[in-house]
Amino acid sequence: MIWWAAIALFQQTIALDIPSKNPNTSEADVAAGKKLFNGRCAGCHGPAGEGGKGANLAVPRLTRAQEDRALYRVIRYGVPDTEMPASLMDAHEIWQVAAFVRTLGRVQSVAVTGDAANGASLFKGKGGCIGCHTVGLEGGRSGPALSGVGARRGAQHLRAKLLDPSASVPENFRMVHITTRDGKTIRGQQLNEDTFSIQLRDGADRFHSLWREDIAAITSERKTPMPSYKGRLSDSEIDDVVAYMASLRGDQ
């Protein structure tokens, strides 16, 4: 009992030593944090924090780190039973990374000119978006869920994704070609990978999990199966779909 009490007291002391608010949030700190993030975190979380092997950080509220002190602790000590490791950065650098991470979930308020109601019809009809993306309880699963996309992505980003979806693709939504040692070939969307295995979903919506020791070759296409809507939808229709997606705030 004395041992556990000592551990609890030590943990409380650590928590009290960490400021409740980030003391390093200047523009220079955020810029430095972005460089550190790109070098140390982007490999798992994506350059824009959109997720991959690591969690999606481009959200308004981080479940594990709603307060600055909690975010510092996650970066500093990692997350037990996950691939999130403890950091070797010093305290100043950790706060700078935390300052940058907070910017990933901010969406600038930009007026949209489209008709959201018509955009919803295009999303579910002519555009065929609902076949791959989930909104609320409806939709496919081969693309990212979009129920709260308007809360974490600005209109400019949404428009860019509609016109050039392969310009920036999260690691876990890229297409890969795999050749196994027994001569089989599989092409599909990469879902996850670790040191020993890789998981993907093929075009027929079949799930595959392969041991790396059974793979002869693997090639990433660095692109997404999502088509460009440039030319598929008119400019006004693009405006409408953007307006609809910008209205999705996770309350469907």
C-alpha positions as semicolon CSV with decimal commas, in nm:
position;residue;x (nm);y (nm);z (nm)
1;M;0,000;0,000;0,000
2;I;0,285;0,236;0,084
3;W;0,447;0,160;-0,253
4;W;0,128;0,238;-0,449
5;A;0,072;0,554;-0,248
6;A;0,426;0,666;-0,330
7;I;0,364;0,606;-0,703
8;A;0,037;0,802;-0,692
9;L;0,207;1,090;-0,513
10;F;0,489;1,091;-0,769
11;Q;0,240;1,103;-1,057
12;Q;0,054;1,391;-0,893
13;T;0,384;1,578;-0,846
14;I;0,465;1,534;-1,217
15;A;0,120;1,666;-1,310
16;L;0,161;1,970;-1,086
17;D;0,501;2,050;-1,240
18;I;0,340;2,082;-1,584
19;P;0,170;2,417;-1,654
20;S;-0,203;2,389;-1,718
21;K;-0,171;2,625;-2,017
22;N;0,083;2,606;-2,297
23;P;0,346;2,875;-2,228
24;N;0,486;2,866;-2,584
25;T;0,218;2,963;-2,834
26;S;0,373;3,249;-3,032
27;E;0,386;3,238;-3,414
28;A;0,755;3,148;-3,388
29;D;0,671;2,862;-3,150
30;V;0,402;2,728;-3,381
31;A;0,642;2,746;-3,679
32;A;0,910;2,563;-3,481
33;G;0,650;2,310;-3,367
34;K;0,550;2,245;-3,727
35;K;0,911;2,162;-3,819
36;L;0,943;1,929;-3,522
37;F;0,608;1,768;-3,601
38;N;0,705;1,708;-3,965
39;G;1,028;1,546;-3,860
40;R;0,904;1,335;-3,568
41;C;0,527;1,294;-3,587
42;A;0,408;1,325;-3,947
43;G;0,524;0,973;-4,035
44;C;0,240;0,831;-3,826
45;H;-0,009;1,118;-3,801
46;G;0,028;1,263;-4,152
47;P;0,174;1,605;-4,241
48;A;-0,160;1,774;-4,175
49;G;-0,243;1,552;-3,877
50;E;-0,512;1,372;-4,073
51;G;-0,412;1,034;-3,935
52;G;-0,255;0,716;-4,067
53;K;-0,085;0,474;-3,834
54;G;-0,145;0,735;-3,569
55;A;-0,463;0,909;-3,462
56;N;-0,631;1,187;-3,657
57;L;-0,523;1,512;-3,489
58;A;-0,710;1,746;-3,726
59;V;-1,017;1,763;-3,504
60;P;-1,156;2,046;-3,289
61;R;-1,119;1,844;-2,964
62;L;-0,864;1,572;-2,895
63;T;-1,026;1,296;-2,691
64;R;-0,712;1,217;-2,492
65;A;-0,589;1,574;-2,468
66;Q;-0,862;1,833;-2,436
67;E;-0,645;2,044;-2,203
68;D;-0,292;2,167;-2,276
69;R;-0,142;1,980;-1,982
70;A;-0,296;1,654;-2,105
71;L;-0,160;1,711;-2,456
72;Y;0,187;1,773;-2,314
73;R;0,171;1,448;-2,119
74;V;0,060;1,249;-2,425
75;I;0,350;1,382;-2,629
76;R;0,601;1,349;-2,345
77;Y;0,507;1,008;-2,206
78;G;0,327;0,843;-2,498
79;V;0,012;0,632;-2,472
80;P;0,036;0,288;-2,304
81;D;-0,068;-0,015;-2,514
82;T;-0,047;0,185;-2,839
83;E;0,226;0,265;-3,093
84;M;0,250;0,619;-2,952
85;P;0,597;0,632;-2,790
86;A;0,742;0,861;-2,527
87;S;0,926;1,164;-2,666
88;L;1,294;1,251;-2,640
89;M;1,225;1,621;-2,702
90;D;1,286;1,873;-2,427
91;A;0,999;2,053;-2,254
92;H;1,021;2,363;-2,475
93;E;1,007;2,156;-2,793
94;I;0,714;1,952;-2,664
95;W;0,517;2,270;-2,595
96;Q;0,600;2,397;-2,944
97;V;0,473;2,074;-3,101
98;A;0,162;2,098;-2,884
99;A;0,105;2,455;-3,005
100;F;0,122;2,337;-3,367
101;V;-0,104;2,038;-3,301
102;R;-0,371;2,274;-3,168
103;T;-0,373;2,456;-3,504
104;L;-0,453;2,135;-3,694
105;G;-0,811;2,124;-3,573
106;R;-0,889;2,490;-3,632
107;V;-1,115;2,573;-3,923
108;Q;-1,121;2,929;-4,047
109;S;-1,471;3,058;-4,086
110;V;-1,512;3,121;-4,458
111;A;-1,841;3,207;-4,621
112;V;-1,962;2,940;-4,865
113;T;-2,182;3,037;-5,154
114;G;-2,327;2,700;-5,249
115;D;-2,666;2,547;-5,179
116;A;-2,610;2,286;-4,906
117;A;-2,946;2,116;-4,968
118;N;-2,866;2,062;-5,336
119;G;-2,515;1,960;-5,234
120;A;-2,661;1,684;-5,016
121;S;-2,858;1,554;-5,315
122;L;-2,545;1,560;-5,534
123;F;-2,340;1,391;-5,261
124;K;-2,589;1,103;-5,240
125;G;-2,686;1,098;-5,607
126;K;-2,491;1,222;-5,907
127;G;-2,161;1,250;-5,721
128;G;-2,187;0,900;-5,573
129;C;-1,990;1,011;-5,263
130;I;-2,213;0,823;-5,020
131;G;-2,100;0,495;-5,174
132;C;-1,755;0,539;-5,018
133;H;-1,802;0,786;-4,731
134;T;-2,011;0,753;-4,418
135;V;-2,230;1,039;-4,300
136;G;-2,411;0,957;-3,979
137;L;-2,529;0,597;-4,010
138;E;-2,541;0,598;-4,389
139;G;-2,276;0,529;-4,649
140;G;-1,976;0,319;-4,744
141;R;-1,651;0,260;-4,558
142;S;-1,379;0,262;-4,822
143;G;-1,321;0,636;-4,773
144;P;-1,286;0,849;-4,458
145;A;-1,601;0,907;-4,253
146;L;-1,729;1,261;-4,314
147;S;-1,988;1,311;-4,041
148;G;-1,785;1,590;-3,880
149;V;-1,569;1,700;-4,172
150;G;-1,703;2,055;-4,167
151;A;-1,574;2,099;-3,811
152;R;-1,217;2,002;-3,899
153;R;-1,173;2,104;-4,262
154;G;-1,223;2,444;-4,422
155;A;-1,409;2,509;-4,746
156;Q;-1,086;2,564;-4,938
157;H;-0,953;2,223;-4,833
158;L;-1,283;2,052;-4,920
159;R;-1,284;2,208;-5,266
160;A;-0,923;2,105;-5,326
161;K;-1,003;1,743;-5,230
162;L;-1,292;1,733;-5,475
163;L;-1,081;1,868;-5,760
164;D;-0,749;1,691;-5,690
165;P;-0,802;1,415;-5,431
166;S;-0,461;1,253;-5,483
167;A;-0,265;1,570;-5,401
168;S;-0,260;1,470;-5,033
169;V;-0,355;1,119;-4,926
170;P;-0,348;0,982;-4,569
171;E;-0,127;0,674;-4,534
172;N;-0,421;0,450;-4,448
173;F;-0,616;0,542;-4,763
174;R;-0,346;0,485;-5,023
175;M;-0,362;0,213;-5,285
176;V;-0,097;-0,058;-5,280
177;H;0,009;-0,347;-5,506
178;I;0,125;-0,660;-5,326
179;T;0,289;-0,967;-5,479
180;T;0,313;-1,267;-5,249
181;R;0,593;-1,522;-5,249
182;D;0,358;-1,780;-5,399
183;G;0,285;-1,552;-5,697
184;K;-0,051;-1,399;-5,602
185;T;-0,115;-1,029;-5,663
186;I;-0,348;-0,810;-5,460
187;R;-0,435;-0,446;-5,522
188;G;-0,628;-0,257;-5,260
189;Q;-0,660;0,022;-5,012
190;Q;-0,407;0,005;-4,732
191;L;-0,587;0,005;-4,398
192;N;-0,310;-0,056;-4,149
193;E;0,040;-0,193;-4,111
194;D;0,292;-0,277;-3,843
195;T;0,633;-0,442;-3,823
196;F;0,497;-0,789;-3,899
197;S;0,183;-0,749;-4,111
198;I;-0,020;-0,530;-4,345
199;Q;-0,396;-0,508;-4,393
200;L;-0,586;-0,390;-4,700
201;R;-0,927;-0,398;-4,864
202;D;-0,954;-0,484;-5,234
203;G;-1,195;-0,348;-5,496
204;A;-1,450;-0,617;-5,413
205;D;-1,457;-0,499;-5,048
206;R;-1,270;-0,809;-4,930
207;F;-1,037;-0,775;-4,633
208;H;-0,682;-0,912;-4,654
209;S;-0,425;-0,945;-4,377
210;L;-0,080;-1,058;-4,486
211;W;0,236;-1,144;-4,295
212;R;0,531;-0,945;-4,423
213;E;0,740;-1,260;-4,446
214;D;0,492;-1,386;-4,711
215;I;0,524;-1,071;-4,927
216;A;0,770;-1,067;-5,218
217;A;0,705;-0,708;-5,327
218;I;0,487;-0,415;-5,227
219;T;0,437;-0,089;-5,413
220;S;0,243;0,214;-5,294
221;E;0,064;0,410;-5,567
222;R;0,064;0,730;-5,358
223;K;-0,284;0,805;-5,484
224;T;-0,644;0,753;-5,381
225;P;-0,921;0,566;-5,564
226;M;-1,138;0,876;-5,523
227;P;-1,194;1,036;-5,865
228;S;-1,149;1,404;-5,940
229;Y;-1,479;1,584;-5,978
230;K;-1,331;1,844;-6,208
231;G;-1,543;1,810;-6,520
232;R;-1,773;1,558;-6,356
233;L;-1,960;1,831;-6,170
234;S;-2,013;2,190;-6,280
235;D;-1,857;2,477;-6,087
236;S;-2,189;2,556;-5,921
237;E;-2,239;2,190;-5,828
238;I;-1,891;2,182;-5,671
239;D;-1,993;2,491;-5,470
240;D;-2,306;2,308;-5,353
241;V;-2,119;1,992;-5,246
242;V;-1,861;2,204;-5,061
243;A;-2,143;2,388;-4,882
244;Y;-2,299;2,056;-4,781
245;M;-1,974;1,908;-4,650
246;A;-1,893;2,232;-4,466
247;S;-2,228;2,195;-4,287
248;L;-2,139;1,849;-4,152
249;R;-2,047;1,906;-3,789
250;G;-2,091;1,560;-3,644
251;D;-2,446;1,608;-3,522
252;Q;-2,621;1,395;-3,784
